Amino acid sequence: MRYLKEHICYGMLPAMMMFIMAGMLPSCSDDDAPAVNDSTMQIVGFTRSGEPTPANDAYSPLNLYFYSTEDGTQNGKFYFNGTIWKSAVEVTGGHTYSIYGYAPATGGTCNVSSISHDGATMAISGLTTVNAEDVCIVVGVQQLESPSTEKDIPLGSFDITGVAGQNYMNLLVDHIYASLQCRFKVDPNYNAIRKIHIRKLELATSLSYPTGTMTVSLAANSTGTDPITSLTWALDNGEPKDPITIFEAGDETPEVVLDTDWSIPFGMGCYVPNTNVTGGMTLITTYDIYDHKGNLIRKDCSASNRIDGRLTSVTRGQRVTLKISVAPTYLYTLSEQDVEFMVES
């Protein structure tokens, strides 16, 4: 029998900077179709927890609302096509726009109940309470003179002024969920005769609050303070959803082969930090067992471990790192028996 021991590390997730170039032309707007003109938004890079990561489509589409006194409110989705972010949103030279929104806009429905140069209130309904996507809201906007300009993004500032031709900006976004990730290692004695290949990680919850509405109020300011004045969840009662996959090996994602050293963190899952969501939460690990000659010994093994007790003190924007050690109580010599994972206290 192999026992799984879980160690917990906590850390804050700072607001994530999305370095973006936005091109907008004078006139009126379309809304959620990719652009057929020269209006573009390009991600130069992401910063998550202080570590840069390549630009990708994890936050596509961006759902942004542009408010100006003269033009009212425009809504546009910005799509990543592998190189640039495209939209049909256009602005008028000389007009001041306050920009609010969230990403990725792949689920839920957004209702903007108030919007002005002073702030906005948005309610996004139909969001899943356990999610593989790191949904974020815009908490700062920085206008740039050119795509190569580098500036710090001021927290709480949402305004740009339209100019003729291309316009460029950066967005600063913050998390609406808490999150977790996993690290594994295996006992040296077992590692000497077998190799464990992790193929999939899933999160499951037994409680009946699969979706909810997140309402956030933002107050614009020029002091660099957090613009979020309120962020609340109203949970919807319903049948529990199927487990959420937070890691799965495939053509472009290799299996994680365990060793005696801790693996790199992987399998990020996001969740509403509420006991009605985290109660009964289980981590499901699917893995194969090989010998050191590369022969498959057992396929599609599965381990389920309750992790809800590790998530109770986490708040929005915090990440839990589960450090999971696998250790046998005996070595398999004549045959390979079933494997049971357990969480030690």
C-alpha positions in Angstrom: 0.0 0.0 0.0 1.3 3.5 -0.9 0.5 6.3 1.3 0.2 9.8 0.0 1.3 12.6 2.3 0.2 16.1 1.6 2.2 19.2 2.5 0.7 22.7 2.0 2.3 25.9 1.0 0.4 29.1 0.8 1.2 32.2 -1.3 -0.4 35.4 -2.5 -1.0 35.8 -6.2 -0.2 39.4 -7.1 -2.3 41.1 -9.8 -1.2 39.8 -13.2 0.0 42.2 -15.8 -1.2 41.7 -19.3 1.1 43.7 -21.5 -1.1 44.6 -24.4 -1.0 46.7 -27.6 -4.4 47.9 -28.6 -5.1 49.4 -31.9 -8.3 51.4 -32.3 -9.4 53.6 -35.2 -11.9 56.5 -35.2 -15.6 55.6 -35.6 -18.2 53.3 -34.1 -17.9 49.7 -33.1 -18.9 46.1 -33.8 -18.8 43.9 -30.8 -17.9 40.2 -30.5 -16.6 39.2 -33.9 -12.8 39.2 -34.7 -11.8 42.3 -36.5 -11.8 42.6 -40.3 -9.9 45.9 -40.1 -6.6 47.1 -38.6 -7.9 47.4 -35.0 -5.8 45.0 -33.1 -4.6 44.0 -29.6 -1.4 42.1 -29.2 -0.1 40.5 -26.0 3.6 41.1 -25.5 3.8 38.9 -22.4 2.2 37.9 -19.2 3.5 38.2 -15.6 2.0 35.7 -13.1 3.3 35.7 -9.6 6.4 37.6 -10.8 7.4 35.1 -13.4 7.0 35.9 -17.1 5.2 33.4 -19.3 4.7 33.4 -23.1 1.7 35.1 -24.6 -1.0 32.5 -25.3 -4.7 32.1 -25.7 -5.5 31.2 -22.0 -7.2 34.6 -21.6 -9.0 34.8 -24.9 -11.4 36.3 -25.5 -11.0 39.5 -23.5 -14.4 41.1 -22.8 -14.0 44.8 -22.5 -16.4 47.7 -22.0 -15.4 51.2 -23.3 -17.2 54.1 -21.7 -17.0 57.7 -22.9 -19.2 60.7 -22.1 -19.7 61.4 -25.9 -20.0 57.8 -27.2 -21.7 56.0 -24.3 -20.7 52.4 -23.7 -19.2 50.0 -26.3 -18.6 46.3 -25.7 -16.1 44.3 -27.6 -14.4 41.0 -27.3 -10.7 40.7 -28.2 -9.6 37.4 -29.7 -6.1 35.9 -29.7 -5.2 34.4 -33.1 -1.8 33.1 -32.3 0.0 36.4 -32.8 -2.3 39.3 -32.1 -5.6 40.1 -30.3 -8.3 41.2 -32.8 -11.5 43.2 -32.3 -13.7 45.6 -34.2 -13.8 48.1 -31.3 -12.9 51.6 -32.5 -12.5 54.9 -30.6 -12.7 58.6 -31.6 -9.7 60.8 -31.4 -9.8 63.2 -28.5 -12.5 61.3 -26.5 -11.6 59.9 -23.1 -12.6 56.2 -22.5 -12.7 54.3 -19.3 -12.1 50.6 -19.9 -13.4 47.8 -17.7 -13.8 44.1 -18.3 -12.6 40.6 -17.6 -11.0 37.6 -19.3 -11.4 34.9 -20.4 -15.0 35.4 -21.5 -15.6 31.8 -22.3 -18.4 31.2 -19.8 -21.0 33.2 -17.9 -23.0 36.2 -18.9 -21.9 39.8 -17.9 -24.3 42.5 -16.9 -22.9 46.0 -16.3 -25.3 47.7 -13.9 -23.3 50.9 -13.7 -20.4 52.4 -15.6 -18.8 55.8 -15.7 -15.4 57.5 -15.5 -15.6 57.0 -11.7 -16.0 53.2 -11.8 -18.2 50.3 -12.7 -20.2 47.5 -11.3 -20.3 44.2 -13.2 -22.2 40.9 -12.4 -21.0 37.8 -14.2 -23.5 35.0 -13.9 -23.2 31.3 -14.7 -19.5 31.0 -13.7 -18.5 27.5 -12.5 -17.4 27.5 -8.9 -14.6 25.0 -9.6 -12.8 26.0 -12.8 -9.7 25.2 -14.8 -9.7 28.8 -16.1 -8.2 31.7 -14.1 -10.9 34.3 -14.7 -9.6 37.8 -14.0 -11.0 41.3 -14.0 -9.3 44.5 -15.2 -8.0 46.6 -12.4 -5.8 49.1 -14.3 -5.2 50.5 -17.7 -2.0 52.2 -19.1 -2.0 54.0 -22.4 1.3 53.8 -24.4 2.8 56.0 -27.1 4.1 53.0 -29.1 4.1 49.2 -28.9 7.7 49.3 -27.6 6.9 51.7 -24.7 7.4 50.2 -21.2 5.5 51.7 -18.3 4.2 50.5 -15.0 0.4 50.0 -15.0 -1.2 52.2 -12.4 -3.7 50.3 -10.2 -7.1 51.9 -10.2 -6.6 54.0 -13.4 -9.0 53.0 -16.3 -8.7 55.9 -18.7 -7.2 56.3 -22.2 -7.6 59.2 -24.6 -8.2 58.2 -28.2 -5.8 59.4 -30.9 -5.9 59.2 -34.6 -4.6 55.9 -36.0 -3.3 53.1 -33.7 -3.8 53.3 -30.0 -1.8 51.1 -27.6 -2.4 50.1 -24.0 -1.5 47.6 -21.2 -4.0 46.0 -18.9 -3.6 45.0 -15.3 -5.9 42.2 -14.1 -6.6 40.5 -10.8 -8.0 37.1 -9.8 -11.6 36.4 -8.8 -10.8 32.8 -7.6 -8.4 31.2 -5.2 -6.3 28.5 -6.8 -4.3 25.3 -6.1 -1.4 23.5 -7.8 0.3 20.2 -7.2 3.9 18.9 -6.7 4.7 15.2 -6.4 7.6 13.0 -5.3 8.0 9.3 -4.8 9.8 7.3 -2.1 13.4 6.3 -3.1 12.8 2.6 -2.4 9.8 2.4 -4.7 11.4 4.6 -7.3 14.3 2.1 -7.5 12.0 -0.5 -9.1 9.0 1.4 -10.5 8.2 4.7 -12.3 4.9 6.5 -11.8 3.6 8.5 -14.8 0.8 10.9 -14.0 -1.6 11.4 -16.9 -4.4 13.4 -15.4 -5.5 15.5 -12.4 -9.1 16.3 -11.6 -11.0 18.2 -9.0 -14.4 17.0 -7.8 -16.8 18.3 -5.2 -19.8 16.6 -3.6 -21.6 19.8 -2.8 -24.5 21.2 -4.8 -23.3 24.6 -5.7 -21.8 24.1 -9.2 -22.3 27.7 -10.5 -22.6 31.2 -9.2 -22.8 34.9 -9.9 -19.7 37.1 -9.1 -20.5 40.8 -8.6 -17.6 43.3 -8.5 -17.6 47.0 -7.9 -14.7 49.1 -9.0 -13.8 52.7 -8.0 -11.4 54.6 -10.2 -8.6 56.5 -8.4 -5.4 58.3 -9.1 -3.6 57.1 -5.9 -2.6 53.6 -7.1 -4.9 51.9 -4.6 -6.9 48.7 -5.2 -10.1 49.7 -7.1 -12.1 46.7 -5.9 -14.5 48.0 -3.3 -16.6 44.9 -3.2 -16.4 41.4 -4.7 -19.1 38.9 -3.7 -20.5 35.5 -4.9 -24.1 34.4 -4.9 -24.0 30.6 -5.3 -26.6 28.6 -7.3 -28.0 25.4 -5.9 -27.9 22.5 -8.3 -26.5 19.1 -9.1 -22.7 18.7 -8.7 -20.9 18.9 -12.0 -18.5 16.2 -13.4 -14.9 16.5 -12.2 -12.9 19.4 -13.6 -9.7 18.4 -15.4 -6.8 20.6 -14.3 -4.0 18.6 -16.0 -4.1 16.0 -18.8 -1.2 14.6 -20.8 -1.6 14.7 -24.5 0.2 15.3 -27.8 1.6 18.7 -26.6 1.6 18.0 -22.8 3.9 15.2 -21.6 3.1 13.0 -18.7 4.7 13.9 -15.4 7.1 11.2 -14.4 7.6 11.1 -10.7 11.1 11.0 -9.1 12.6 11.4 -5.6 12.8 15.2 -6.0 9.7 17.3 -6.0 8.2 17.8 -9.4 7.6 21.3 -10.8 4.2 22.7 -9.9 1.5 21.7 -12.3 -2.3 21.2 -12.6 -3.6 24.6 -11.6 -7.2 24.6 -10.5 -9.3 27.6 -9.6 -12.2 27.7 -7.1 -14.5 30.0 -5.1 -13.0 30.1 -1.6 -16.2 29.2 0.1 -16.9 26.1 2.3 -20.1 25.5 0.3 -17.7 24.9 -2.7 -14.6 23.4 -1.1 -16.4 21.1 1.3 -15.8 17.5 0.1 -13.4 18.6 -2.6 -11.3 15.7 -3.9 -8.2 15.5 -6.0 -8.3 12.5 -8.4 -5.0 11.4 -9.8 -4.9 9.0 -12.9 -1.5 7.4 -13.5 0.3 4.4 -15.1 3.1 2.3 -13.6 6.2 1.3 -15.5 9.3 -0.7 -14.7 12.8 0.8 -15.3 13.0 -1.0 -18.7 10.0 1.0 -19.9 7.5 -1.9 -19.7 4.0 -1.0 -18.7 3.1 -2.8 -15.5 -0.4 -1.2 -14.7 -2.5 1.2 -16.7 -5.2 3.6 -15.7 -4.6 3.5 -11.9 -6.6 6.1 -9.9 -6.2 7.7 -6.5 -8.8 9.9 -4.8 -7.8 12.1 -1.9 -9.9 14.6 0.1 -8.2 18.0 0.1 -11.0 20.2 1.5 -9.4 20.6 4.9 -6.4 22.2 3.2 -8.4 24.9 1.5 -10.4 26.5 4.4 -8.1 29.4 5.2 -7.5 30.5 1.6 -9.0 33.7 0.2 -9.4 35.2 -3.3 -6.0 35.7 -5.0 -4.2 33.1 -2.9 -2.7 29.9 -4.2 -2.3 26.6 -2.3 0.5 24.3 -3.3 -0.2 20.7 -2.4 3.0 18.7 -2.0 2.2 15.1 -2.3 4.6 12.3 -1.5 4.0 8.7 -2.5 5.5 6.0 -0.3 5.0 2.2 -0.3 4.6 0.2 2.9 6.1 -2.8 1.1 7.8 -3.5 -2.2 6.2 -5.6 -4.9 8.3 -8.6 -5.8 6.2 -11.5 -7.2 3.2 -9.5 -8.5 1.9 -5.9 -8.8 -1.1 -5.4 -6.6 -3.6 -2.6 -6.6 -2.4 0.7 -5.3 -4.2 2.8 -2.7 -3.3 6.4 -2.0 -4.1 7.9 1.4 -3.6 11.3 3.0 -1.6 11.3 6.2 -2.4 13.8 8.9 
